[in-house]
Amino acid sequence: MTVESINHLPSDKEFYLFQQLILDKLGIFLPLQKKALLSNRLWKRLRECDLNSYQDYYRLIVDKKGEAELHVALELVTTNETYFFREQKHFDYMEQSIFPMFRNGSKLRVWSAAASTGEEPYSIAMMLADKCQSNWELECSDVNNTVIEQARRGVYPESRIRNIPQHYLHRFCRKGIGPQDGFVRVTQDLRDRVNFFTLNLHYDFPDIGKFDLVFLRNVLIYFENDTKEKVLERIAKVLNPNGVLFVGHSESLHGVTQRFAPIKPAIYRLVN
């Protein structure tokens, strides 16, 4: 936490204004303990708008004329921590239990529903390209359009790629040269196979078809139970019979919904 964020924390009253706004727009509940996080994300932007209080900034973004700024604020608040091949046991399960069922020629459809800057989608895509050859489709979404644009570019600092297996690194990544030295880019062929789009899980989904696998990892932890239940119901509707849902290892569906049955830690199967 920076000194600046400590000195410029919102008051409780100001925090509650943003807490309700974020809950209404994103379905994400920020407890009062996240006051410093809100400051870290918004204070610099508040000053760029030449404002001196969070209340003034709130008034700006809820005004109809401030709709574009509201979009900026919500993107700043969205958490985007991710890395390649996060929670390796999920990838092991795909290889051992999912891929063998799709060796008869049927297409495997996968949705990464919190794609962030692309590390999760490209990790999945590398495995699909390796194990399923061409018979797969990967859709990837996030509420934050800025990170979706980053994901489409597929460029990452070398410090972020340490978890990519070496044979995947050689096959699916290219090292930058000149101004891009110190960066790698996911190959054009793989990027062309991945479709990124913006989607807010808090609202009804557009027509995105049915999926065999859905990754919704480290998202539900930010929702209250009633919002979790609604999101999971929407997920259930886009899963094929016996479809599989992956969540974060710190997340559980116990006591939230009966639409999914646990099959492994943080792995659930749709109950038909």
C-alpha positions in Angstrom: 0.0 0.0 0.0 1.3 3.4 -0.9 1.7 6.4 1.4 -0.6 8.3 -0.9 -3.4 5.7 -0.5 -3.1 5.8 3.3 -3.4 9.6 3.3 -6.4 9.7 1.0 -8.8 7.0 2.2 -12.5 7.6 1.7 -14.7 8.3 4.7 -17.0 5.4 5.7 -19.9 7.4 4.1 -18.0 7.8 0.9 -17.0 4.2 0.9 -20.6 3.0 1.3 -21.6 5.0 -1.8 -19.1 3.1 -3.9 -19.8 -0.2 -2.2 -23.5 0.0 -3.3 -22.6 1.2 -6.8 -20.1 -1.6 -7.3 -22.7 -4.1 -6.0 -25.4 -2.8 -8.3 -23.3 -2.7 -11.4 -21.0 -5.7 -11.0 -22.5 -7.8 -8.2 -19.3 -7.5 -6.3 -19.5 -6.8 -2.6 -16.6 -4.8 -1.1 -16.5 -5.0 2.7 -15.4 -1.9 4.7 -12.0 -3.5 5.2 -11.4 -2.9 1.4 -11.3 0.8 1.9 -7.6 1.0 1.2 -8.1 -1.1 -2.0 -10.7 1.4 -3.2 -8.3 4.2 -2.5 -5.5 2.5 -4.4 -7.6 2.0 -7.4 -9.4 5.3 -7.6 -7.4 8.1 -5.9 -5.1 8.8 -8.9 -8.1 8.9 -11.3 -10.0 11.2 -8.9 -7.0 13.7 -9.0 -6.8 13.4 -12.8 -10.4 14.6 -12.9 -9.3 17.6 -10.7 -11.6 16.5 -7.8 -10.7 16.6 -4.1 -13.2 14.1 -2.6 -14.6 10.7 -3.3 -18.1 12.1 -2.9 -17.4 14.6 -5.8 -16.1 11.7 -7.9 -19.2 9.6 -7.1 -21.5 12.5 -8.2 -19.6 12.7 -11.4 -19.8 9.0 -12.3 -23.5 8.6 -11.4 -24.5 11.6 -13.5 -25.8 10.6 -17.0 -23.1 12.8 -18.5 -20.5 10.8 -16.6 -21.3 7.4 -18.0 -17.9 7.1 -19.7 -16.2 7.9 -16.4 -18.4 5.3 -14.6 -17.0 2.7 -17.0 -13.4 3.9 -16.2 -14.1 3.7 -12.5 -15.6 0.2 -12.6 -12.6 -1.1 -14.7 -10.2 0.4 -12.2 -11.9 -1.4 -9.3 -12.0 -4.8 -11.1 -9.4 -7.2 -9.7 -7.3 -8.9 -12.4 -4.7 -11.0 -10.6 -3.9 -14.1 -12.7 -1.0 -16.1 -14.1 -0.4 -19.0 -16.6 -1.4 -22.5 -15.6 -2.9 -21.3 -12.3 -4.2 -24.2 -10.2 -2.4 -27.0 -12.1 -4.6 -29.8 -10.8 -7.5 -28.4 -12.9 -5.3 -28.8 -16.0 -4.3 -32.3 -14.9 -8.0 -33.2 -14.5 -8.8 -32.0 -18.0 -6.0 -34.1 -19.5 -6.8 -37.2 -17.5 -10.6 -37.1 -17.3 -12.0 -34.7 -19.9 -10.0 -35.0 -23.1 -10.3 -38.9 -23.4 -14.1 -38.4 -23.8 -13.6 -36.2 -26.8 -11.4 -38.4 -28.9 -14.3 -39.7 -31.0 -14.5 -36.5 -33.1 -17.0 -34.5 -31.1 -16.1 -30.8 -30.5 -15.2 -29.6 -27.1 -16.6 -26.1 -26.2 -14.9 -24.3 -23.3 -15.7 -20.9 -21.7 -13.3 -18.9 -19.6 -15.7 -16.6 -17.9 -13.2 -14.4 -16.1 -10.5 -14.2 -18.7 -8.7 -11.1 -17.3 -5.5 -10.4 -19.3 -5.6 -13.8 -21.0 -3.2 -16.0 -19.0 -6.0 -18.5 -18.1 -7.5 -18.6 -21.6 -4.1 -19.1 -23.3 -3.1 -21.8 -20.8 -6.4 -23.6 -21.7 -5.8 -23.0 -25.4 -2.3 -24.5 -25.3 -3.6 -27.7 -23.8 -6.6 -27.9 -26.2 -4.3 -27.4 -29.2 -2.0 -30.1 -27.9 -4.5 -32.7 -26.8 -7.6 -32.0 -28.9 -5.8 -30.9 -32.1 -8.3 -28.7 -34.0 -11.6 -30.0 -32.7 -12.3 -27.4 -30.0 -13.7 -23.9 -29.4 -12.7 -21.5 -26.7 -14.8 -18.5 -25.7 -13.4 -16.0 -23.2 -15.0 -13.1 -21.4 -14.4 -10.5 -18.7 -16.4 -7.5 -17.4 -13.3 -5.3 -18.0 -12.9 -4.3 -21.6 -9.3 -2.9 -21.0 -8.0 -6.3 -19.9 -9.9 -8.0 -22.8 -7.9 -5.8 -25.2 -4.7 -6.8 -23.4 -5.7 -10.4 -23.7 -6.3 -10.1 -27.4 -2.8 -8.8 -27.9 -1.3 -11.8 -26.1 1.9 -10.0 -25.0 3.5 -10.7 -21.6 6.7 -9.9 -19.8 9.0 -12.8 -19.5 8.6 -12.7 -15.7 5.0 -13.8 -16.2 5.6 -17.0 -18.2 7.6 -19.1 -15.8 4.7 -21.6 -15.2 4.3 -22.4 -18.9 5.8 -25.9 -19.6 8.8 -25.6 -21.8 7.4 -27.6 -24.7 4.4 -25.2 -24.8 6.6 -22.2 -24.5 8.6 -23.3 -27.5 5.5 -24.2 -29.5 3.1 -21.4 -28.6 5.2 -18.3 -27.7 7.7 -16.1 -29.5 10.3 -13.9 -27.8 10.3 -10.2 -28.6 13.3 -8.4 -30.1 14.3 -4.8 -30.2 11.7 -2.6 -28.3 9.9 -5.9 -27.4 13.0 -7.5 -25.7 11.9 -8.9 -22.4 8.4 -9.8 -23.6 6.9 -12.8 -25.3 3.8 -13.0 -27.5 1.4 -15.9 -27.9 1.6 -17.1 -31.5 -0.9 -15.8 -34.1 -2.2 -19.2 -34.8 -3.2 -19.7 -31.2 -4.6 -16.2 -30.7 -6.8 -16.7 -33.8 -8.4 -19.8 -32.1 -9.5 -17.8 -29.0 -12.5 -15.5 -29.0 -12.5 -12.7 -26.5 -15.6 -10.6 -25.6 -16.9 -8.4 -22.8 -19.6 -9.8 -20.5 -20.9 -8.9 -17.1 -21.8 -12.0 -15.1 -24.2 -9.9 -13.0 -26.7 -9.7 -15.9 -28.5 -12.2 -18.1 -26.1 -13.7 -20.7 -26.3 -13.1 -24.4 -26.7 -16.1 -26.7 -23.3 -17.7 -26.3 -24.4 -21.3 -26.9 -23.7 -24.4 -24.8 -20.4 -25.5 -23.2 -18.8 -28.6 -22.0 -16.5 -26.9 -19.6 -16.8 -23.5 -17.8 -13.9 -21.9 -15.9 -15.2 -19.4 -13.3 -12.2 -19.3 -11.0 -11.6 -16.8 -8.2 -14.7 -14.8 -9.0 -17.5 -16.1 -6.8 -15.4 -15.1 -3.7 -16.4 -11.5 -4.4 -20.1 -12.2 -4.5 -22.6 -12.5 -1.7 -24.6 -15.8 -1.7 -27.7 -14.5 -3.4 -25.6 -13.1 -6.3 -23.6 -16.4 -6.4 -26.8 -18.4 -6.7 -28.0 -16.2 -9.6 -24.7 -16.4 -11.5 -24.5 -20.2 -11.0 -28.0 -20.6 -12.3 -27.0 -18.7 -15.5 -23.9 -20.8 -15.8 -26.0 -24.0 -15.4 -28.2 -22.9 -18.3 -25.2 -22.7 -20.7 -23.6 -26.0 -19.7 -24.3 -29.2 -21.6 -25.6 -32.2 -19.6 -22.9 -33.4 -17.2 -20.9 -30.2 -18.0 -18.0 -29.4 -15.7 -17.5 -26.1 -13.8 -14.1 -25.1 -12.4 -14.0 -22.6 -9.5 -11.1 -21.3 -7.5 -9.6 -23.5 -4.7 -10.6 -20.9 -2.1 -14.3 -21.1 -3.3 -17.0 -23.6 -2.6 -20.6 -24.1 -3.8 -21.7 -25.8 -0.6 -24.8 -24.2 0.7 -25.1 -21.9 -2.3 -26.7 -24.1 -5.0 -27.8 -27.7 -5.6 -27.3 -27.4 -9.4 -23.7 -28.7 -9.2 -22.2 -31.8 -7.5 -18.5 -31.9 -6.4 -16.3 -34.3 -8.2 -12.8 -33.0 -7.2 -11.6 -30.0 -5.1 -13.0 -26.9 -6.8 -14.4 -29.0 -9.7 -18.2 -29.6 -10.1 -20.5 -31.4 -12.5 -23.8 -30.1 -13.5 -26.7 -32.0 -11.9 -29.3 -32.6 -14.6 
